[in-house]
Amino acid sequence: MEWTSFFYLWINGKYVGFSKNSRNLAAFNITPFLHPKGKNTVAVEVYRSSDASFLEAQDMFRLPGIFRNVYLTAKPKLQIRDMVVIPDLKDNYKNGVLNISTQIRNANGKVHKGFVLAYKLYANRLYSDKVEKLVATFEDGGGRSVKVEPQAFAAAQMRVEVDDVRLWSAERPYRYTLVAELKDTKGRVLEAVSTIVGFRKVEIKDTRAEDDEFGLAGRYYYLNGKTVKLKGVNRHETNPEKGKVVTREQMEKEIKLMKRANINHVRNSHYPDDPYWYYLCDKYGIYLEESQYREPPILLWGGLVIPSCGMARRSCGTKLGNGACTYQSSFHSDMVFGK
């Protein structure tokens, strides 16, 4: 769930926890607080301001409330906690590479012995979520002998090469669907997850004037070996009637308006956007720049230095995910002036 700016959570009248960081995901394990039978009550107390508000005082309307979706999900005892997929290109941008890092969590009260990760890679139709064909299958059996302690984590890394990939770009945003299955050592599927990936390579190169279409030398962005001209806009999540509540229909209209106006680049303004926005940028081809920002008004002139870079890197990892659209993350901080 996402909110403004601080909240307490209760389940069936019992305190579960709190969170402050209004645009990142807040997740709680509420299993011990649930009634197996009958009705369960969820109570959330939301505050507009907290001490964390000073780190989120950017140039925007600051409105209170719960403005994104709230989910209740069920997970197996042995589960896929996280999966990061980093694509790359080789052989003159012809063949692809997937670097897959998967984190396994044992939420059980006893040791779990062994697991297997099986992957399938499908090619998507252009501008569609429908898959055309199965491209590759591969398995990581390195966890067969691993013992995962109770409430502990295990990590698995895998590098896979894929021949003759279709490249992702704003003009032709070809995507692939990667399906991961977590199995026990007997081959039984415990959990399956999927993510969208796109094969593209972002580079910054020194370019000679004679190689530039405008005859200007400089350091230019390259995507898949070709220079990119960014024609972009800034974007806040806002609606004149609903405040910070932005529907999927509104996001789809914004993406289509940008494409019709020949805009290929958007800079998110200053916080993690709704996950559906990243999905749309991937699907329709928009180069997305993340903005990591710190601008507390009270501390601005106070001469106090706050180490915000660590927070930015942490939120950056949460925000970027596996999307092909994100080509850059900018960090700027107006934390302090003077000595």
N, C-alpha and C positions, 0 to 999 in steps of 0.2 A: 504494500500500500504506500501511497505518497500523500503528503499533507503539507500544512504550513503551521508552524515552524517546529512544533514540539508536541508530543502526545504521550499519554499514559494509556496502557492497555490492560483490561480486565477480562477474564473469562469466567463466567458463572460466579461473579462477585469476588474472584481471587485475582490479586495483582500478578500480572505476567511480566511486564517490563515497560520500558520507555524508549523513545528514539528522538533524535534531533539531527536532521540533515534532510531538508524537506524534499529534495528531488531524487535521492537515491532510494533503492529498495530497502524496506525494513521487513525482516522476516523473523518469525518466532516459532519455536516448537511448542505447540499448545496441547500436545497429546496428554500430558499429566493432568491437565485442567478440565478435560472433556468428560461428560457423562456418556458412557457407552450406549445407554438407552434414554429415550426421552428428549426433551428440549434443552438446548444449550444457548446461553446468552453471551453475546459479545458487546462490550462497552468500551468506547474510545473517548477520551477527554483531550480535545485539541486546543492548543494555545496559539495565538497569533504571533507572539513574540517570546523570545528566550535569550539567554546569553549567546546562543549560536546565531541569532539574527544579525549580529554585528559582522558576521562573515558572509552574509547573504544579502547585503544592502546594495544591490546593483540598481542600475537605472531602469526601474520597472514599477508597475503597480504591485504592491505587496498586499495580497488579499488572503484572508484566512479560510480554512475549511479543508475537507478531504476532496481533492480534485482529480484523483486518478483511481483506477480500479482496485478493489480489495478481493483477494482470492483465498480460498481454502483448498489446499492440495494435500493429497496422500502420497507418501513415498514408502518404498520398501526399506527394510532394515539395512541392507547393503545397497547403497545408492550412488548414482553419479552426482557428485556435488557441483562440479564445474567442468566445462570443456572449452578450451581455447584452441582455435584453429587459425594458424597464420599461413597464408598462401604466399608463394613466390614463383618466379619464372626463371627458366634456364634455356640454354641452347638458342640464343637470339630470340627470346620471348615466344618460343614455339611450344615447349613442354612445361608442365607445371609441377610444383612441389607443395605438399601439405605437411606442415609441422603441427602435430596434434599433441596437446597436453591435457590429460584428463585426470581429475581428482576424484578418488573414490572415498566415501565415508561409511564407516561402520557405526550405525546408530543402535546397534544391538547391545545387550548386556554381556555378551560373551565373544570370544575370539572367533573371527571368521577365517577359514582356511581356503585360500585360493579363489581367483576370479579370472575371467577371460573377457576381453573387449573385442567385439567384431564390428567392422565398419562396412558400409555400402555407400558408394558415391553415385548419385544420379544427376544427369544433365537436365536442366529445366528448359522449357520452351521460353523464347524471348518474351518478356513482359508478362510472364505467367507463372503460377505456382505449380502447374502441372508438369510432371516429369516426362521426358521423351524416351530415355533409355537408361539402363544400368551401365555405368562407365567402368567401375572397378569395385572389387571386394578385397578386403584385407583383414587380417586378424592379428591381435597382439596377445600372445599367450604368456607374456613375461610375468603375469601376476599369479600363475597357477600355483606357485610354491610360496606365495607371500601370505603371511599371517597378519591380518588387520586387527589390532587390539580394539577393545570396546571404546566407543566414542572417539576413535582415532581416524586418521586419514592415510591413504596410500596414493602415490602418484605414478602415472604411466605416461611415457613419451613415445611417440612414433613419428617417423618421417617416411612419407609415401611420395613416389614419383608417378605422375600421370602424363601420358603422351598426348600430343595434338589437342591441347585444351582450347576452348573458345574463351577469348579474353573479355573481361569486363571493362566497359568504358561508359561515359555519359551518352555516347551516340548509340552504342549497342551493349547494353548491360546484361550480358549473358551470366547466368547464375547456376550454381550447382547445389544440390541438397545432400548433405552428409548425414547419414543415419548411424547412430552408435547403439549397440546392444551390449548390455552388461549381463554376463552369464556366469553361472557357477561352474565348477569343474566337471559337472555331469552334462553340461550343455543346455541347461534350463535357463530361459531368459528371465532375468530379474527386473530389468528396467530397460526401456528404449527411449532415446531422445534424438532430436534432429536439430540441425542448424543450417543456415544458408551461407555459402561461401562464394567468392568470386576471385578468379585468377587475374591479378593485375600487379604491376610493379611501379612504384613511385620512386623517382630519382630527381636529384638536383644536380645539374651539370653546367660547367662553364661552356658557353656557346659563342662561337665566332660570329661576327657581324654578317659575313657572307653566307652563314648557315641559317640566319634568321629571316623570316618572311618580311620583317620591317627593316632589315639592315642594321639592327642594333645588337651589340655584344652585351653579354651579361650572364648571370646565373639564373637558369630557367628551370621550371618544373617540367619533368618528362613523365608521361604515363605510357607504359608499354613501349618505350623507346621513341615516343613522339612528343613534341612540345604541346603544352596545354595552355590555352588562353581561358582564364577564369572570368566569367561574367556572373557576378554574384550579388546576393542581398544578405542583410541581417534578418534574423527571425526571433521573435519572442512567442511563447505560448500564451495567447490571449484571445479573448472573445468579447465583443462589446456588450453582450447580454449575459454571458455565463462566467465572465472573469477568467480564471485559470483553467476552467473545464473546457478542454478542446476535444471535440468528437473526432472519430475516425473519418466521418464524412467531410468535416472541415479540413482535415489534413490532406485528404485526397484531392479536394478542390484546390488547395494551395499548391500541391505538387503539379497538378495539371496546368494551373495558371502559369507557374514558373516555366514549364516546358514550352507552352505556347508562346511565351515571351522570350524564348531563346536564352533563358537563364540556366546555367549549368552548375552553379555553385551556391551553397548556403552556409552561413556562419551561425551556428547555434549560440544564443545569447544567454548565458553564462552558467548554465546548469544542465544536468542530464535531461534530455527531452523524453517524451513518451516513447517507449520502444517501437511503437508502430510507425513513428516518423523515420527511424533508421531503416525499418523494413521497406518503407515506400521509396526512400532515397536509393536503396539497393536495387529495388525492383525496376524503377523507371529511369535511373541513371542521373543522380545528382551528386557532385563532389561536395562532401560535407566536411566542414572545419569545426572542430570542437573548441570551445572557449573555456579555459580555466581561469577563474577570476576571483580576486579578493579585494573588496573595497569597503571596509568598515568605516562609517562616517565619524564615529566618536574617536576612533584611534588614528584617524587620518593625519592629524597634526600633533599627535601626542609624543612622538619620538620613541615609540615602543615597537620593537621589531618582533614579529610573530613568525615562526618557521612554517609558513603555509605551503611550501613546496611539497612536503610530504603528503599533505592532504590532497593536493592537486593530482599528484601521481596516482594516489589510491583511487580517487574518483574517476580519473581518466581510464584506468583499467576497467572499472565498472561500466563506464559509459560506452566505450568503443566496441566491446564485444568482438564478434567475428565478422562484422559488416565490411563489404568491399567498398562502400561509398566513402568511408572516413579516410582521408588522405593526410590529414594534419591535425595536430592538437596544439593550440597556442596557449601559452600561459603568461598572464600579466597580472601584476599585483600593485595596487595603489595603497599599500599598507602604511607607508611612512614617508615623511619628508623631513629634511634637515639632517642632522648629524646621525 
